[in-house]
Amino acid sequence: RSDDGSGGVAEYFRVDGSSELTLFSKQTSHLDNVRANFGDVSDLRIYHDSSNSYIQHLGTGNLIIQQGLDDGDLVLQCDDGSGGVTAYLTLDGSQTRTNVSKDLRLDNSVNLQLGGGGNMSMSHDGSNATFSNATGNLTIQTSTDDGDVIFRCDDGSGGLTPYLTLDG
């Protein structure tokens, strides 16, 4: 207990022997470059170095971030460039899917692989784009009533022209 800043006394933390816990009743503050260490050999560290913030896992095993609430989501948010914060990636627990809410850009020569064995891939090497399928058929499909499949290409004058249309 200590002075609460208003002439009274407040509990800031308590060592509870019956439940073997240290309970904090007020916020804690770690100054720059002071780590909060976890584990017998301090192999999980959280700290801020006055420029960047870090969560470091230096031990054995995996770093697991887990949302345990039924139908709860795990949301990765960041500045949206307009002074606000928005969700970029959501692991949607109620829909059992991953939602990407902003553009997803893969660097050159990095494959986007689909399927358990990565048999379908898309990539761009800085000059050319490649769609590759290593097993079964490659199907291009539109399911919209009266929808078309249109293949467009540069028309030689800076525009695009449909060169092949499969009329639905």
Secondary structure, 3 states (H helix, E strand, C coil): CEECCCCCEECCEEEECCCCEEEECCCCCCCCCCCEEECCCCCEEEEECCCCEEEEECCCCCCCCCCCCCCCEEEEEEECCCCCEEEEEEEECCCCEEEECCCCCCCCCCCEEECCCCCEEEEECCCCEEEEECCCCCCCCCCCCCCCEEEEEECCCCCEEEEEEECC
